[in-house]
Amino acid sequence: MSVLDKDLQYREIITKAVCGKGRKFSQVSHTVTPKNTPTSILGAWIINNQYEAAHSPEGIEVVGTYDINIWYSYDRNTKTDVAKETVTYVDLVQLSYLDKKHKVSTAEVTAVAVQEPSCVEATVSARGDSVVIRVEREFQVEMTAETKVCVVVNPNGLDGVDEKSFDFDGADDSDFEELDLDLLDEEQS
């Protein structure tokens, strides 16, 4: 049976669906200058990560802030203090999948931190007056919008259709995560 069999009836349905997805891992460095010249780093933490997603012509921007807290010693390891700094960031996440037939005016974007920002390394700078920290973070984004889907219509409804042919009991969303959507588009062409 061909995809466009002349005996079958088709309908286009307008529905809200995930029309774009993307994921981005970032590794960045920040330099924090404490009020005292650091001797050694005792600990470094990233806290209060807050972000939101914004639509961009190049993808989805994740715009956010977090606080860097660095516990350090100074005065030849005789005293300690905590340096605090708030950092802003923008991660542009390109969409690895995008349905170009979506209705742009209905697009909504969301972001989820797959890996919250965390400090993976903190060292005293070569000049000795500041601390360089390396931060890793990862975001997954989605764009939902109105789009059209084409469905085959059985003019007889469900008459004569065996209900057992629709066995979805064992299926869940993870069964469909690895589908190659480009391949599905090619088959419909």
LODO-91666 format. One line per 2 residues: number of its first residue (from 1); their letters; for each residue z, x negated, y negated of N, C-alpha, C. Coordinates in steps of 0.1 Angstrom, whole numbers, m for minus. Example, Ala and Ser with C-alpha at 12.3 -4.5 7.8 and 13.67 -1.06 7.14 Angstrom:
2
1) AS) 78,m132,57,78,m123,45,78,m132,33 ~ 71,m128,22,71,m137,11,79,m129,0
//
This chain:
189
1) MS) 0,m9,12,0,0,0,0,m9,m12 ~ m9,m7,m21,m10,m15,m34,1,m10,m43
3) VL) 5,m19,m53,15,m16,m62,12,m4,m71 ~ m1,m2,m74,m5,9,m82,m13,19,m73
5) DK) m8,24,m63,m14,34,m54,m17,46,m62 ~ m30,51,m61,m34,63,m69,m27,76,m65
7) DL) m22,77,m53,m16,89,m48,m2,90,m53 ~ 4,79,m58,18,79,m62,19,83,m77
9) QY) 30,88,m80,33,91,m94,43,81,m100 ~ 41,78,m112,50,68,m119,56,74,m131
11) RE) 67,69,m135,74,73,m147,79,60,m154 ~ 79,60,m167,85,49,m174,98,54,m179
13) II) 109,47,m177,122,51,m181,127,41,m191 ~ 133,46,m202,139,38,m212,154,37,m209
15) TK) 159,25,m207,172,23,m203,178,10,m210 ~ 191,10,m210,198,m2,m216,200,m11,m204
17) AV) 196,m24,m205,197,m33,m194,199,m47,m200 ~ 204,m56,m191,205,m70,m194,191,m76,m196
19) CG) 187,m80,m208,174,m84,m211,173,m99,m213 ~ 184,m106,m213,184,m121,m216,197,m127,m211
21) KG) 196,m139,m205,208,m146,m200,207,m161,m203 ~ 218,m167,m205,217,m182,m207,231,m188,m205
23) RK) 231,m201,m203,244,m208,m201,242,m222,m207 ~ 253,m227,m213,253,m240,m219,266,m248,m217
25) FS) 265,m260,m213,276,m269,m212,275,m279,m223 ~ 286,m281,m231,286,m290,m242,297,m300,m241
27) QV) 294,m312,m245,305,m323,m246,303,m329,m260 ~ 314,m328,m268,314,m333,m282,326,m342,m284
29) SH) 325,m350,m295,336,m358,m299,341,m354,m312 ~ 354,m355,m315,360,m352,m328,369,m364,m331
31) TV) 369,m367,m344,378,m377,m349,389,m371,m358 ~ 401,m373,m354,413,m368,m361,421,m380,m367
33) TP) 424,m379,m380,431,m390,m386,445,m385,m389 ~ 455,m390,m381,469,m385,m383,475,m392,m396
35) KN) 486,m386,m401,492,m392,m413,498,m406,m411 ~ 501,m409,m399,506,m423,m395,495,m430,m387
37) TP) 495,m443,m388,485,m451,m379,490,m450,m365 ~ 482,m445,m356,486,m443,m342,487,m456,m334
39) TS) 497,m458,m325,498,m469,m316,492,m465,m303 ~ 496,m453,m298,491,m449,m285,490,m433,m285
41) IL) 482,m428,m276,481,m414,m274,490,m409,m263 ~ 498,m399,m265,507,m394,m255,502,m381,m249
43) GA) 493,m374,m256,488,m362,m251,478,m356,m261 ~ 469,m348,m256,459,m341,m265,456,m327,m259
45) WI) 457,m317,m267,454,m303,m262,445,m296,m272 ~ 437,m287,m266,429,m278,m274,435,m264,m271
47) IN) 439,m257,m282,445,m244,m281,438,m234,m291 ~ 441,m221,m290,436,m211,m299,421,m210,m301
49) NQ) 414,m211,m290,399,m210,m290,396,m195,m293 ~ 388,m193,m304,383,m180,m307,369,m181,m311
51) YE) 361,m172,m305,346,m173,m307,340,m159,m307 ~ 328,m158,m312,320,m146,m311,305,m150,m309
53) AA) 297,m141,m304,283,m143,m302,275,m137,m313 ~ 264,m144,m317,255,m139,m327,241,m141,m323
55) HS) 232,m131,m325,218,m132,m322,211,m142,m331 ~ 203,m150,m325,195,m160,m333,181,m160,m328
57) PE) 171,m164,m336,157,m164,m331,155,m174,m320 ~ 163,m184,m319,162,m194,m308,170,m191,m296
59) GI) 178,m181,m296,187,m178,m285,199,m170,m290 ~ 211,m174,m285,224,m168,m289,233,m179,m294
61) EV) 238,m177,m305,248,m187,m311,262,m183,m308 ~ 270,m192,m302,284,m190,m300,291,m197,m312
63) VG) 297,m189,m321,304,m195,m333,319,m193,m331 ~ 326,m205,m332,340,m204,m330,349,m215,m336
65) TY) 362,m214,m334,371,m224,m339,381,m227,m328 ~ 387,m238,m328,399,m241,m320,408,m252,m327
67) DI) 420,m252,m322,430,m262,m328,431,m274,m319 ~ 431,m286,m325,433,m298,m317,447,m303,m320
69) NI) 455,m305,m310,469,m310,m312,469,m324,m305 ~ 473,m334,m312,474,m347,m306,488,m353,m308
71) WY) 495,m355,m297,508,m361,m297,506,m376,m296 ~ 511,m384,m305,508,m398,m306,521,m405,m310
73) SY) 521,m418,m306,532,m427,m311,527,m436,m322 ~ 536,m440,m331,533,m449,m342,544,m459,m344
75) DR) 542,m467,m354,552,m477,m357,557,m485,m345 ~ 546,m491,m338,548,m499,m326,556,m491,m315
77) NT) 552,m479,m313,557,m470,m302,572,m467,m304 ~ 577,m467,m316,591,m464,m319,593,m449,m323
79) KT) 582,m443,m328,583,m429,m333,571,m421,m328 ~ 573,m408,m328,562,m399,m323,559,m388,m334
81) DV) 547,m382,m333,544,m371,m342,532,m364,m335 ~ 529,m352,m341,518,m344,m336,508,m342,m348
83) AK) 496,m346,m345,485,m343,m355,478,m331,m351 ~ 476,m322,m361,469,m309,m359,457,m308,m368
85) ET) 446,m303,m362,434,m300,m370,426,m289,m363 ~ 421,m280,m372,413,m269,m367,398,m273,m369
87) VT) 391,m271,m358,377,m275,m358,368,m262,m356 ~ 357,m261,m363,347,m251,m361,335,m256,m354
89) YV) 329,m248,m346,317,m252,m338,307,m241,m337 ~ 295,m245,m335,284,m235,m332,276,m241,m320
91) DL) 275,m234,m309,267,m238,m298,255,m228,m297 ~ 243,m234,m298,231,m225,m296,228,m225,m281
93) VQ) 229,m213,m275,226,m212,m261,212,m206,m259 ~ 203,m214,m254,189,m209,m251,189,m199,m239
95) LS) 181,m189,m240,180,m179,m229,171,m184,m218 ~ 176,m186,m206,168,m190,m195,160,m178,m189
97) YL) 165,m166,m192,157,m154,m188,157,m145,m201 ~ 145,m140,m204,143,m131,m215,132,m121,m212
99) DK) 136,m108,m212,126,m97,m210,120,m95,m224 ~ 108,m99,m226,101,m99,m239,98,m84,m243
101) KH) 99,m75,m234,96,m61,m237,108,m53,m242 ~ 119,m60,m244,131,m52,m249,129,m48,m264
103) KV) 137,m38,m267,136,m33,m281,146,m41,m289 ~ 141,m49,m298,149,m59,m305,160,m52,m314
105) ST) 157,m41,m320,167,m34,m328,179,m29,m321 ~ 178,m28,m307,190,m23,m300,198,m35,m293
107) AE) 194,m47,m295,200,m59,m288,214,m61,m292 ~ 223,m63,m282,237,m67,m284,239,m79,m276
109) VT) 247,m89,m281,249,m101,m274,264,m103,m272 ~ 267,m110,m260,281,m113,m257,281,m127,m251
111) AV) 293,m133,m252,295,m146,m247,308,m147,m239 ~ 309,m155,m229,321,m157,m221,323,m172,m219
113) AV) 335,m176,m222,338,m190,m220,340,m193,m205 ~ 330,m199,m198,331,m202,m184,341,m214,m183
115) QE) 341,m223,m192,351,m234,m193,356,m234,m207 ~ 369,m230,m209,375,m231,m222,374,m245,m227
117) PS) 373,m247,m240,373,m261,m245,386,m269,m241 ~ 384,m280,m236,395,m289,m231,392,m303,m234
119) CV) 403,m310,m237,402,m325,m240,401,m332,m227 ~ 390,m341,m225,389,m349,m213,392,m363,m216
121) EA) 393,m367,m229,397,m381,m232,401,m382,m246 ~ 412,m390,m249,417,m392,m262,420,m407,m263
123) TV) 414,m413,m273,417,m428,m275,419,m431,m290 ~ 426,m442,m293,427,m447,m306,414,m453,m310
125) SA) 409,m450,m322,396,m455,m326,396,m470,m327 ~ 384,m476,m327,383,m491,m328,389,m496,m341
127) RG) 389,m489,m352,395,m493,m364,410,m492,m364 ~ 415,m483,m355,429,m482,m353,436,m472,m362
129) DS) 429,m465,m370,435,m455,m380,433,m441,m376 ~ 426,m438,m365,423,m424,m362,422,m423,m346
131) VV) 421,m410,m342,420,m407,m328,407,m400,m325 ~ 400,m405,m315,387,m399,m311,390,m391,m298
133) IR) 387,m378,m298,389,m371,m286,375,m365,m281 ~ 373,m364,m268,361,m359,m262,365,m345,m256
135) VE) 357,m335,m260,360,m321,m256,348,m316,m248 ~ 351,m309,m237,341,m302,m230,343,m287,m231
137) RE) 332,m279,m231,332,m265,m231,319,m260,m225 ~ 320,m247,m220,308,m241,m214,308,m226,m217
139) FQ) 297,m221,m221,296,m207,m223,284,m200,m216 ~ 286,m188,m212,276,m180,m206,273,m168,m215
141) VE) 261,m165,m218,257,m155,m227,248,m144,m221 ~ 249,m132,m226,240,m121,m222,235,m113,m234
143) MT) 223,m109,m233,218,m99,m243,214,m87,m236 ~ 220,m75,m241,216,m62,m235,208,m55,m246
145) AE) 198,m47,m242,190,m40,m251,183,m29,m244 ~ 176,m20,m251,168,m10,m245,155,m16,m240
147) TK) 151,m12,m229,138,m17,m223,132,m6,m214 ~ 119,m7,m211,113,2,m202,112,m3,m188
149) VC) 115,6,m178,113,2,m164,103,13,m158 ~ 95,9,m149,86,17,m142,91,21,m128
151) VV) 91,34,m125,96,38,m112,86,47,m105 ~ 86,46,m92,77,55,m84,84,68,m82
153) VN) 77,79,m84,83,92,m83,77,99,m70 ~ 86,104,m62,82,112,m50,82,126,m54
155) PN) 70,132,m54,68,146,m59,77,156,m51 ~ 80,152,m38,88,161,m30,103,159,m31
157) GL) 107,150,m41,121,147,m42,126,140,m30 ~ 138,143,m25,144,136,m13,141,144,0
159) DG) 132,154,m1,129,161,12,121,152,21 ~ 126,151,33,120,143,43,124,128,43
161) VD) 132,124,33,136,110,32,149,109,40 ~ 150,99,49,162,97,57,172,89,49
163) EK) 184,95,48,194,89,39,198,75,44 ~ 197,73,57,200,60,63,191,48,57
165) SF) 180,52,52,171,41,47,176,36,33 ~ 187,42,28,193,37,15,207,32,18
167) DF) 208,22,27,221,17,30,225,5,21 ~ 233,8,11,238,m2,1,252,m6,3
169) DG) 258,m2,14,273,m4,16,277,m19,15 ~ 268,m28,21,272,m42,21,268,m50,9
171) AD) 261,m43,0,256,m51,m12,265,m51,m24 ~ 266,m62,m31,273,m63,m43,265,m71,m53
173) DS) 270,m72,m66,262,m78,m76,259,m93,m73 ~ 267,m100,m65,265,m114,m63,253,m115,m53
175) DF) 249,m105,m46,237,m106,m37,224,m107,m45 ~ 224,m103,m58,212,m103,m66,212,m114,m77
177) EE) 222,m122,m78,223,m133,m88,212,m143,m87 ~ 208,m146,m75,198,m157,m74,184,m152,m73
179) LD) 181,m139,m77,167,m134,m77,159,m142,m88 ~ 147,m145,m84,138,m152,m93,130,m141,m101
181) LD) 135,m137,m113,129,m126,m120,114,m129,m124 ~ 111,m142,m126,97,m145,m129,88,m141,m117
183) LL) 93,m144,m105,85,m141,m93,83,m126,m92 ~ 93,m118,m96,92,m103,m95,82,m98,m105
185) DE) 81,m105,m117,71,m101,m128,57,m104,m123 ~ 55,m115,m116,42,m119,m111,37,m109,m100
187) EQ) 46,m104,m92,42,m95,m81,37,m82,m87 ~ 42,m78,m99,38,m65,m105,26,m67,m113
189) S) 21,m79,m116,9,m81,m124,m3,m78,m116
//
